[in-house]
């Protein structure tokens, strides 16, 4: 055996040893390329984290397999007046430690999710008043109508006020925290599973909650999650039967998994849009060869970068056909008028001319932040962008990091420490307003959660004014026209570089039946496993 194969075998054996333990047919072993950084549900607004924590925590609402909003901790709700939503809470629900769930927990969670350190602040605007009507009724009073107030509440997980106070975790754990809080290492939710043990970076064990208030469709009694960063090791674990589910399957291994006797790849369109952003706020970039000014404040530079990227080459070479190039910052399934937009053509010569006009005939140097364990082929996409921009004289210093380090650096609590970056976004509301407000809205840290995920600080006040109209407009046709106007402004500003929507690729044992949702939340309470 070669030295390379010996090292690979040792790595595989060492990794799987972390996950393997005696288990029944109702134990499911799951591996993801990334880790579960924190159990605090307000630390990181990221779909894989939401999926993990969705087994132990719950929101007032949930989404079914088809992403339809359904009741969860709230049995029902209504709007007695346009600016008041009333939620009727489910009675008889207990947190995992036995504490009863009441309106006090909703009020506490509403305060906590909006506090400094939370990466979930946009779930509930700071000017929304939360009022306890009685122990099982809560009103949300708005300054103006909002017909999609609850659209993103399936992953606004409700926490136990008493437990948080007793364990000194009244405040959220920031993503950039260097010391874990009690809430980042322990959970106390109301969901169908409890966490028996959590070793960050090593293994997390979920056990079925014997006192769960609801009915579970699946038959799993235990879930063992092990992060496996190596693509080769992760695929080998699935094919050998050591794990039952992996996510994602590397594109180059899809046919191999599909041709195996004991596993298959669940494929489908994903609603996440992968895109590139620029720091458009600082007068001087943090990580650039240009001193005393910020090239990305010049619209010609942003346009040049956009036109230098060959999205079709990324689709065919990097994504192997498993992506849909996008002209917008949202998947076409989520915006009816998306077909009216066309992506600008790849034009490297035009890009060079634009850079020259902007005063950079020889290009410049800048650092690009990129995760390497978050999206399908994320590091390879960034490497391709590096090569494409080199053709117009721009030298990209690529900083590709695991998502824990990446998000701690570039998100709000890390101080938006980035000059040029790649990110993916699935609108939590399944609606354009989320993109217009969270990603493209002007950052306003003092007064609003607008632009919380706008890492580069793009800002256009006319755009924001239209976004505000979108929020309160109830006529669908008129609302779509407003959304169209907003996207037209963003495109004219060359605000971002949308790349594509990637395809889902989950590797699943043929012993497992697992529904696949287009938001890429791997939810195991629906899963069944047979001998």
C-alpha positions in Angstrom: 0.0 0.0 0.0 1.3 3.5 -0.8 2.1 6.0 1.9 -0.9 8.2 0.6 -3.3 5.3 0.9 -2.0 4.4 4.3 -2.5 8.0 5.5 -6.0 8.0 4.0 -7.0 4.7 5.7 -5.7 6.0 9.0 -7.6 9.2 8.7 -10.8 7.4 7.8 -10.4 4.9 10.6 -9.7 7.8 13.1 -12.7 9.8 11.9 -15.2 7.0 12.0 -14.0 5.8 15.4 -15.5 9.0 16.7 -18.9 8.1 15.4 -19.1 4.3 15.7 -20.9 2.9 18.8 -23.3 0.0 19.3 -26.6 1.1 17.8 -29.9 -0.3 16.8 -31.5 0.1 13.4 -33.2 3.2 14.7 -29.9 5.0 15.1 -29.0 7.3 12.2 -25.4 8.4 11.7 -25.0 11.7 9.8 -21.9 13.5 8.6 -21.6 17.0 7.2 -18.6 18.9 5.9 -19.0 21.6 8.5 -19.3 21.6 12.3 -22.0 22.5 14.7 -20.3 25.5 16.3 -22.8 26.5 18.9 -26.1 25.2 20.5 -27.2 28.7 21.2 -30.0 29.2 18.6 -29.3 32.9 18.2 -25.6 32.6 17.5 -25.5 31.9 13.7 -28.2 32.4 11.1 -27.2 29.5 8.9 -29.3 26.7 7.5 -27.2 23.8 8.6 -27.1 25.1 12.2 -30.9 25.7 12.0 -31.4 22.1 10.9 -29.4 20.7 13.7 -31.1 22.9 16.3 -34.5 22.3 14.8 -34.4 18.8 16.3 -34.3 20.2 19.8 -35.7 23.7 19.6 -39.0 24.9 18.0 -40.5 28.2 16.8 -44.1 29.4 17.2 -44.5 28.2 13.6 -42.9 25.5 11.5 -42.6 24.5 7.8 -43.7 21.2 6.4 -41.9 19.2 3.7 -43.2 21.5 1.0 -42.2 24.6 3.0 -45.8 25.6 3.9 -46.1 27.4 7.2 -47.8 25.3 9.9 -48.5 25.6 13.6 -45.8 24.6 16.1 -45.6 26.1 19.6 -48.4 28.4 18.5 -51.6 26.5 17.8 -53.2 29.3 15.8 -52.9 33.0 15.1 -54.9 35.8 13.6 -54.7 39.6 12.9 -57.5 41.3 14.8 -56.3 44.5 13.3 -53.8 45.2 10.5 -51.0 46.1 13.0 -51.7 43.5 15.6 -51.0 39.7 15.4 -52.3 37.5 18.1 -50.7 34.1 18.7 -52.5 31.4 20.8 -49.8 29.2 22.4 -49.9 25.4 22.7 -50.8 24.3 26.2 -49.1 21.3 28.0 -45.7 21.8 26.3 -42.6 21.3 28.5 -39.0 22.1 27.9 -36.6 19.3 28.1 -35.8 20.0 31.8 -39.5 19.9 32.7 -40.2 23.6 32.8 -43.6 24.5 31.3 -43.7 26.6 28.1 -45.7 29.8 28.6 -46.1 33.3 27.2 -43.2 34.5 29.4 -40.8 32.4 27.3 -42.0 34.0 24.1 -41.5 37.5 25.6 -38.1 36.6 26.8 -37.1 35.1 23.4 -38.4 38.2 21.6 -36.1 40.3 23.7 -33.1 38.0 23.5 -33.3 37.5 19.7 -33.0 41.3 19.3 -30.1 41.8 21.6 -26.6 42.6 20.7 -24.7 39.4 19.9 -27.7 37.8 18.2 -27.3 36.9 14.5 -31.1 36.5 14.3 -32.1 40.1 14.9 -34.0 40.4 11.6 -36.5 37.8 12.8 -38.3 40.5 14.8 -38.0 44.2 14.2 -36.9 46.4 17.2 -40.1 48.5 17.0 -42.4 45.5 17.4 -44.0 45.4 20.8 -44.6 42.0 22.3 -47.4 41.9 24.8 -48.5 39.1 27.1 -52.3 38.9 27.0 -52.4 35.8 29.3 -50.2 32.8 29.9 -51.0 31.3 26.6 -51.7 34.4 24.4 -49.2 36.8 23.0 -49.8 39.9 20.9 -47.3 41.4 18.5 -48.1 45.1 17.9 -46.5 46.7 14.8 -46.0 50.3 13.8 -47.3 49.5 10.3 -48.9 46.4 8.7 -46.6 43.5 7.8 -48.3 40.6 6.0 -45.2 38.3 6.3 -44.4 39.0 9.9 -44.2 35.3 10.8 -42.7 33.9 7.6 -39.3 33.4 9.1 -40.3 32.3 12.6 -39.9 28.6 12.0 -36.2 29.0 12.9 -36.7 31.7 15.5 -36.5 29.1 18.2 -38.2 29.8 21.6 -36.0 29.5 24.7 -36.8 28.8 28.4 -36.6 32.1 30.3 -36.1 30.4 33.7 -33.3 28.1 32.4 -31.5 31.1 30.7 -31.6 33.1 33.8 -30.4 30.3 36.0 -27.5 29.6 33.7 -26.5 33.2 33.1 -27.3 33.1 29.3 -29.9 35.9 29.2 -27.8 37.5 26.5 -27.0 35.6 23.2 -23.6 34.1 22.4 -22.0 36.1 19.6 -20.6 34.2 16.7 -17.2 35.7 17.3 -17.1 34.7 21.0 -13.9 33.0 22.0 -15.2 31.5 25.2 -18.3 29.3 25.0 -21.4 30.1 27.0 -23.6 27.6 28.8 -26.1 28.0 26.0 -23.5 27.2 23.3 -22.7 23.9 25.0 -26.1 22.9 26.3 -29.7 23.0 25.1 -33.1 23.1 26.6 -35.7 23.1 23.9 -39.2 21.7 23.4 -38.4 19.6 20.3 -38.6 15.9 19.5 -35.0 15.2 20.3 -32.7 16.1 23.2 -28.9 16.4 23.0 -27.3 13.7 25.1 -23.8 14.9 24.5 -22.1 17.6 22.5 -18.4 17.7 21.7 -17.8 20.6 19.2 -15.7 19.4 16.2 -16.0 15.8 17.3 -19.5 14.4 17.8 -23.1 15.4 18.9 -25.6 12.7 20.0 -29.3 13.4 19.8 -31.8 11.1 21.6 -35.6 10.9 21.1 -37.5 13.0 23.6 -39.8 10.6 25.5 -41.9 13.5 26.7 -42.4 15.2 23.4 -45.8 16.9 23.1 -46.3 16.1 19.4 -46.4 13.2 17.1 -43.1 12.2 15.3 -43.5 10.8 11.8 -40.1 9.1 11.7 -38.9 6.2 13.7 -35.4 7.3 14.8 -34.4 6.9 18.4 -30.9 8.3 18.1 -29.0 10.6 15.7 -25.2 10.7 15.8 -23.7 13.7 14.0 -20.0 13.7 13.1 -18.4 16.5 11.1 -16.2 15.1 8.4 -14.4 17.9 6.5 -12.7 15.6 3.9 -14.8 14.9 0.9 -13.1 11.6 0.2 -13.5 10.4 3.8 -17.1 11.5 4.0 -18.0 9.6 0.8 -16.0 6.5 1.9 -18.0 6.5 5.2 -21.3 6.5 3.3 -20.3 3.8 0.8 -18.9 1.6 3.6 -22.1 1.9 5.6 -20.4 3.6 8.6 -22.7 6.6 8.2 -26.2 6.7 6.8 -26.5 10.2 5.5 -23.9 12.7 4.3 -24.3 16.3 3.1 -23.1 17.4 0.6 -22.0 14.8 -1.8 -19.1 16.3 -3.8 -20.2 16.8 -7.4 -17.5 14.6 -8.8 -18.7 11.7 -6.6 -22.4 11.8 -7.4 -22.3 9.1 -10.1 -20.1 6.9 -7.9 -22.5 7.1 -5.0 -25.5 6.5 -7.3 -23.9 3.4 -8.8 -23.2 1.9 -5.4 -25.4 -1.0 -4.1 -26.2 0.6 -0.7 -26.5 4.4 -1.2 -28.0 7.0 -3.5 -27.9 10.8 -4.0 -31.0 12.8 -3.4 -30.9 15.6 -5.8 -33.1 18.7 -6.2 -33.1 22.4 -6.9 -32.0 24.5 -3.9 -33.4 28.0 -3.1 -30.0 29.3 -1.9 -28.3 31.9 -4.1 -24.5 32.0 -4.1 -23.1 35.5 -4.6 -20.1 37.7 -4.3 -20.0 41.0 -2.4 -17.7 44.0 -2.0 -16.9 46.4 0.9 -18.5 49.6 -0.3 -18.4 51.5 3.0 -14.8 52.0 4.1 -12.8 54.8 2.7 -9.9 52.5 2.5 -10.2 48.7 2.1 -8.9 46.6 5.0 -7.1 44.1 2.7 -5.9 45.7 -0.5 -2.8 47.1 -2.3 -4.7 50.4 -2.9 -4.1 52.9 -0.1 -6.1 56.0 0.7 -9.2 55.0 -1.2 -11.7 52.2 -1.8 -11.8 50.9 -5.5 -15.2 49.2 -4.8 -16.9 52.6 -4.2 -16.4 53.1 -8.0 -19.3 51.6 -9.9 -17.0 50.9 -12.8 -14.8 48.6 -10.7 -17.8 46.6 -9.5 -19.1 46.3 -13.1 -15.7 45.2 -14.2 -15.5 42.4 -11.6 -19.0 41.3 -12.6 -18.2 41.1 -16.3 -14.9 39.3 -15.7 -16.6 36.3 -14.2 -17.5 33.5 -16.6 -20.5 32.0 -14.9 -21.0 29.4 -17.7 -17.5 28.1 -17.1 -18.2 27.9 -13.4 -21.4 25.9 -14.2 -19.7 23.5 -16.6 -16.3 23.0 -15.0 -16.7 23.6 -11.3 -20.3 22.7 -10.8 -20.4 20.1 -13.6 -23.8 21.3 -14.8 -25.4 21.2 -11.3 -26.1 25.0 -11.0 -28.4 27.5 -12.4 -26.7 30.9 -13.3 -28.7 33.8 -11.8 -29.3 37.4 -12.8 -30.8 38.2 -9.4 -30.1 37.7 -5.7 -33.0 35.3 -5.3 -34.0 32.0 -6.8 -36.5 32.3 -9.7 -38.9 30.0 -7.9 -39.3 32.7 -5.2 -40.0 35.7 -7.5 -42.5 35.5 -10.3 -40.9 38.2 -12.4 -37.4 36.9 -12.3 -37.7 35.8 -15.9 -37.7 39.4 -17.0 -34.1 39.8 -15.9 -31.1 38.8 -18.0 -27.6 38.3 -16.6 -24.9 40.5 -18.3 -22.6 38.7 -20.7 -19.1 37.6 -19.8 -16.9 40.4 -21.2 -13.2 40.4 -20.0 -12.1 43.0 -22.5 -14.9 45.3 -21.5 -13.9 44.7 -17.8 -10.3 45.7 -18.5 -11.5 48.9 -20.2 -13.7 49.7 -17.2 -10.8 49.2 -14.8 -8.6 51.5 -16.9 -11.4 54.2 -16.9 -11.6 53.9 -13.2 -7.9 54.5 -12.8 -6.6 51.0 -12.4 -5.1 50.1 -15.7 -2.8 47.5 -14.1 -5.5 46.2 -11.7 -4.9 45.9 -8.0 -4.6 43.4 -5.2 -7.3 42.4 -2.7 -8.1 39.6 -0.3 -11.2 37.4 -0.9 -12.9 35.7 2.1 -14.5 32.4 1.3 -15.8 29.4 3.3 -14.4 26.0 2.4 -16.9 23.8 4.1 -20.2 25.5 3.7 -21.5 25.3 0.1 -21.1 22.8 -2.7 -17.6 23.3 -4.1 -17.3 26.7 -2.4 -13.5 26.8 -2.3 -13.3 25.7 -6.0 -15.7 28.4 -7.0 -13.6 31.0 -5.3 -10.4 29.5 -6.9 -12.1 29.9 -10.3 -13.0 33.5 -9.6 -9.4 34.1 -8.6 -8.2 32.9 -12.0 -10.9 34.9 -13.9 -10.0 38.2 -12.2 -6.3 37.6 -12.8 -7.1 37.9 -16.5 -8.1 41.5 -16.0 -5.0 42.3 -13.9 -6.6 41.8 -10.4 -4.6 39.7 -8.0 -6.9 38.0 -5.5 -5.4 36.7 -2.2 -7.8 33.9 -1.4 -8.5 33.3 2.3 -10.6 30.1 2.4 -11.5 29.0 6.0 -13.9 26.6 7.7 -17.2 28.3 8.3 -16.7 28.8 12.0 -13.7 31.1 11.4 -15.2 32.6 8.2 -18.5 33.7 9.8 -16.8 34.9 13.0 -14.8 37.3 10.8 -17.2 38.6 8.3 -20.5 38.8 10.1 -21.7 41.8 12.1 -20.4 40.6 15.5 -17.0 40.1 13.8 -17.1 43.7 12.7 -17.7 42.9 9.0 -13.9 42.3 8.6 -13.9 41.7 4.9 -13.1 43.5 1.6 -14.4 41.0 -0.9 -16.3 37.8 -0.2 -18.5 35.0 -1.3 -21.7 34.1 0.6 -24.9 32.1 0.1 -28.4 33.1 1.1 -31.7 31.4 1.3 -34.4 33.9 2.2 -35.9 32.7 5.5 -39.3 34.2 4.6 -39.2 32.5 1.1 -39.9 36.0 -0.1 -37.9 38.8 -1.8 -38.4 41.2 1.1 -35.9 39.2 3.1 -33.2 39.7 0.4 -34.0 43.4 -0.1 -34.0 44.1 3.7 -31.3 41.8 5.1 -28.8 41.5 2.3 -29.2 44.6 0.2 -30.6 47.2 2.7 -28.5 50.0 4.1 -26.9 49.0 7.3 -28.4 50.8 10.3 -26.9 49.3 13.4 -28.3 51.9 15.7 -31.9 52.1 14.8 -32.8 49.0 12.8 -31.8 45.4 11.9 -31.9 46.4 8.2 -28.8 45.2 6.4 -27.6 42.9 9.2 -26.3 40.4 6.7 -25.1 43.1 4.3 -21.5 42.4 4.8 -20.2 44.9 2.3 -22.5 47.8 3.2 -24.1 48.5 -0.2 -26.6 51.4 0.4 -29.1 53.1 -1.8 -31.9 55.1 0.0 -34.2 54.9 -3.0 -33.9 51.1 -2.8 -34.7 51.1 0.9 -37.8 53.3 0.4 -39.1 50.7 -2.2 -38.3 47.9 0.2 -40.4 49.5 2.9 -43.3 49.7 0.5 -42.9 46.0 -0.4 -43.3 45.1 3.2 -46.7 46.7 3.6 -48.2 46.2 0.1 -50.9 43.5 0.1 -51.8 43.6 -3.6 -49.6 40.8 -5.2 -49.3 42.3 -8.6 -48.3 45.8 -7.3 -46.0 44.2 -4.8 -44.2 42.2 -7.5 -43.7 45.5 -9.5 -42.2 47.1 -6.5 -39.8 44.2 -6.0 -38.9 44.4 -9.7 -38.1 48.1 -9.3 -35.8 47.3 -6.3 -33.9 44.6 -8.1 -33.5 46.9 -11.1 -31.9 49.5 -8.9 -29.6 46.9 -7.3 -28.5 45.6 -10.7 -27.9 49.1 -12.1 -25.7 49.8 -9.1 -23.7 46.6 -9.7 -24.4 46.1 -6.0 -23.5 42.4 -5.9 -22.4 39.6 -8.2 -25.1 36.9 -8.1 -23.6 33.6 -9.3 -26.0 30.7 -9.2 -28.4 28.5 -7.3 -26.6 25.2 -6.6 -28.3 21.8 -6.7 -28.9 19.8 -3.5 -26.9 16.6 -3.2 -27.5 14.5 -0.1 -26.0 11.0 0.1 -28.4 8.6 1.7 -28.3 5.0 2.6 -30.9 2.9 0.8 -32.1 1.8 4.3 -33.2 5.4 5.0 -36.2 7.3 3.8 -35.6 11.0 4.1 -37.7 13.8 2.6 -35.7 16.6 0.9 -36.6 20.2 1.4 -35.5 22.9 -1.1 -34.2 25.1 1.7 -31.5 22.4 2.4 -32.6 21.9 6.0 -31.9 18.2 6.7 -34.7 17.3 9.2 -34.5 13.8 10.7 -37.7 13.8 12.6 -39.3 12.8 9.3 -36.7 10.1 8.6 -37.3 6.3 8.8 -34.7 3.7 8.9 -35.1 0.0 8.3 -32.9 -3.1 8.9 
